[in-house]
Amino acid sequence: MGFQGGVWQVRSGDQRVGEILVDEADFPWLSGSFTPGPAFDTVRDLFARELEQESGG
């Protein structure tokens, strides 16, 4: 499956929260770099909370 190099949009309704450029694919696991979009500020706290949980906070 050709996921690497693909761009996935993260959306909240019709608003674009950001995009993920897939740079590693071991299906079903994908990873990549995230670029915030116009609606990112509406979910910024959710991202911060997730990062805090990952770091053991």
Backbone as a printed PyTorch tensor [residue, N CA C, xyz], in Angstrom:
tensor([[[  0.8390,  -1.1840,   0.0000],
         [  0.0000,   0.0000,   0.0000],
         [  0.8760,   1.2350,   0.0000]],

        [[  0.5250,   2.2310,  -0.7760],
         [  1.3600,   3.4020,  -0.9600],
         [  1.0300,   4.5680,  -0.0580]],

        [[  1.2090,   4.3930,   1.2380],
         [  0.9060,   5.4760,   2.1640],
         [  2.0370,   6.4950,   2.2710]],

        [[  3.2990,   6.0360,   2.1530],
         [  4.4280,   6.9490,   2.3390],
         [  4.3760,   8.0750,   1.3180]],

        [[  4.5940,   9.2980,   1.8210],
         [  4.5400,  10.4700,   0.9690],
         [  3.1440,  11.0460,   0.8250]],

        [[  2.1480,  10.3240,   1.3310],
         [  0.7790,  10.8080,   1.2670],
         [  0.5400,  11.9070,   2.2940]],

        [[ -0.4400,  12.7200,   2.0420],
         [ -0.8130,  13.7880,   2.9700],
         [ -2.2350,  13.5250,   3.4430]],

        [[ -2.3850,  13.4130,   4.7530],
         [ -3.6950,  13.1950,   5.3650],
         [ -4.1360,  14.4840,   6.0250]],

        [[ -5.3860,  14.8330,   5.8460],
         [ -5.9290,  16.0270,   6.4970],
         [ -6.5960,  15.6410,   7.8070]],

        [[ -6.3450,  16.4410,   8.8310],
         [ -7.0250,  16.3030,  10.1130],
         [ -8.0930,  17.3870,  10.1210]],

        [[ -9.3460,  16.9750,  10.2830],
         [-10.4500,  17.9160,  10.1590],
         [-11.3560,  17.8520,  11.3870]],

        [[-11.9930,  18.9490,  11.6510],
         [-13.0510,  19.0340,  12.6500],
         [-14.2470,  19.6190,  11.9130]],

        [[-15.1700,  18.7550,  11.5580],
         [-16.2720,  19.2000,  10.7050],
         [-15.7190,  19.6040,   9.3540]],

        [[-16.0090,  20.8170,   8.9290],
         [-15.4980,  21.2760,   7.6390],
         [-14.2360,  22.1320,   7.7800]],

        [[-13.6910,  22.2030,   9.0020],
         [-12.4950,  23.0150,   9.2430],
         [-11.2360,  22.1450,   9.2310]],

        [[-10.1720,  22.6500,   8.5990],
         [ -8.9050,  21.9240,   8.5320],
         [ -8.0620,  22.2560,   9.7530]],

        [[ -7.8500,  21.2380,  10.6070],
         [ -7.0270,  21.3810,  11.8070],
         [ -5.5460,  21.3240,  11.4410]],

        [[ -5.2170,  20.5050,  10.4530],
         [ -3.8230,  20.3880,  10.0270],
         [ -3.6650,  19.2830,   9.0090]],

        [[ -2.4080,  19.0060,   8.6880],
         [ -2.0830,  17.9480,   7.7310],
         [ -0.9460,  17.1030,   8.2820]],

        [[ -0.9840,  15.8210,   7.9520],
         [  0.0900,  14.9030,   8.3210],
         [  0.7250,  14.3980,   7.0380]],

        [[  2.0390,  14.6130,   6.9080],
         [  2.8060,  14.0620,   5.7940],
         [  3.3390,  12.7200,   6.2620]],

        [[  2.8310,  11.6340,   5.7040],
         [  3.2160,  10.2890,   6.1220],
         [  4.6290,   9.9960,   5.6340]],

        [[  5.5410,   9.7540,   6.5960],
         [  6.9220,   9.4540,   6.2130],
         [  7.3520,   8.0430,   6.6180]],

        [[  6.4790,   7.3230,   7.3240],
         [  6.7880,   5.9500,   7.6990],
         [  5.4950,   5.1530,   7.7310]],

        [[  5.5000,   3.9970,   7.0880],
         [  4.2900,   3.1890,   7.0210],
         [  4.6310,   1.7290,   7.2810]],

        [[  4.0710,   1.2000,   8.3560],
         [  4.1420,  -0.2150,   8.6820],
         [  2.7100,  -0.6010,   9.0210]],

        [[  1.8970,  -0.7180,   7.9720],
         [  0.4630,  -0.8570,   8.1160],
         [  0.1270,  -1.8930,   9.1730]],

        [[ -0.7710,  -1.5910,  10.0880],
         [ -1.6970,  -0.4720,  10.0790],
         [ -1.1540,   0.7810,  10.7570]],

        [[  0.1140,   0.8050,  11.1350],
         [  0.6870,   1.9550,  11.8370],
         [  1.3260,   2.9020,  10.8400]],

        [[  0.9720,   4.1670,  10.9560],
         [  1.5410,   5.2100,  10.1030],
         [  2.0740,   6.3060,  11.0110]],

        [[  3.1480,   6.9600,  10.5910],
         [  3.6370,   8.1230,  11.3320],
         [  4.1230,   9.1660,  10.3410]],

        [[  4.1730,  10.3910,  10.8140],
         [  4.5980,  11.4630,   9.9370],
         [  4.6630,  12.7790,  10.6750]],

        [[  4.9430,  13.8160,   9.9370],
         [  5.0590,  15.1480,  10.5300],
         [  3.7410,  15.8980,  10.3690]],

        [[  3.3950,  16.6270,  11.4200],
         [  2.1300,  17.3560,  11.4690],
         [  2.3840,  18.8340,  11.2310]],

        [[  1.5840,  19.4280,  10.3710],
         [  1.6290,  20.8670,  10.1240],
         [  0.2790,  21.4520,  10.5140]],

        [[  0.2550,  22.3630,  11.4960],
         [ -1.0180,  22.9490,  11.9180],
         [ -1.7080,  23.7020,  10.7840]],

        [[ -3.0250,  23.6650,  10.8010],
         [ -3.8260,  24.3790,   9.8180],
         [ -4.6010,  25.5140,  10.4690]],

        [[ -5.5130,  26.1130,   9.7220],
         [ -6.2500,  27.2830,  10.1980],
         [ -7.0600,  27.0530,  11.4780]],

        [[ -7.5750,  25.8360,  11.6970],
         [ -8.4210,  25.5760,  12.8680],
         [ -7.6500,  24.9250,  14.0230]],

        [[ -6.3240,  24.9100,  13.9500],
         [ -5.5510,  24.2220,  14.9930],
         [ -5.7800,  24.7960,  16.3860]],

        [[ -5.9230,  26.0990,  16.4900],
         [ -6.1000,  26.7130,  17.8110],
         [ -7.3300,  26.1780,  18.5430]],

        [[ -8.3130,  25.6940,  17.8100],
         [ -9.5250,  25.1710,  18.4550],
         [ -9.2830,  23.8390,  19.1500]],

        [[ -8.1940,  23.1430,  18.8100],
         [ -7.8880,  21.8340,  19.4150],
         [ -6.4850,  21.7830,  20.0210]],

        [[ -5.8150,  22.9040,  20.0940],
         [ -4.4460,  22.9500,  20.6080],
         [ -4.3220,  22.2670,  21.9740]],

        [[ -5.2950,  22.4950,  22.8620],
         [ -5.2470,  21.9030,  24.2040],
         [ -5.3070,  20.3750,  24.1550]],

        [[ -6.0570,  19.8130,  23.2220],
         [ -6.1250,  18.3570,  23.0810],
         [ -4.7670,  17.7840,  22.6860]],

        [[ -4.0790,  18.4450,  21.7770],
         [ -2.7480,  18.0020,  21.3560],
         [ -1.7680,  18.1030,  22.5210]],

        [[ -1.8230,  19.2020,  23.2680],
         [ -0.9250,  19.4000,  24.4010],
         [ -1.1690,  18.3270,  25.4630]],

        [[ -2.4200,  18.0170,  25.7290],
         [ -2.7600,  16.9870,  26.7190],
         [ -2.2320,  15.6220,  26.2970]],

        [[ -2.3680,  15.2880,  25.0190],
         [ -1.8800,  14.0110,  24.5120],
         [ -0.3610,  13.9080,  24.6500]],

        [[  0.3430,  14.9710,  24.2990],
         [  1.8050,  14.9680,  24.4300],
         [  2.2240,  14.8320,  25.8890]],

        [[  1.4810,  15.4630,  26.7870],
         [  1.7840,  15.3710,  28.2150],
         [  1.6090,  13.9250,  28.7050]],

        [[  0.5550,  13.2620,  28.2740],
         [  0.3190,  11.8740,  28.6750],
         [  1.3990,  10.9520,  28.1340]],

        [[  1.8520,  11.1940,  26.9000],
         [  2.9050,  10.3670,  26.3110],
         [  4.2130,  10.4990,  27.0680]],

        [[  4.4710,  11.6760,  27.6140],
         [  5.7390,  11.8930,  28.3120],
         [  5.6430,  11.5080,  29.7880]],

        [[  4.4980,  10.9500,  30.2050],
         [  4.3430,  10.4820,  31.5660],
         [  3.8880,  11.5310,  32.5430]],

        [[  3.4020,  12.6770,  32.0300],
         [  2.9720,  13.7780,  32.8860],
         [  1.6290,  13.6830,  33.4530]]])
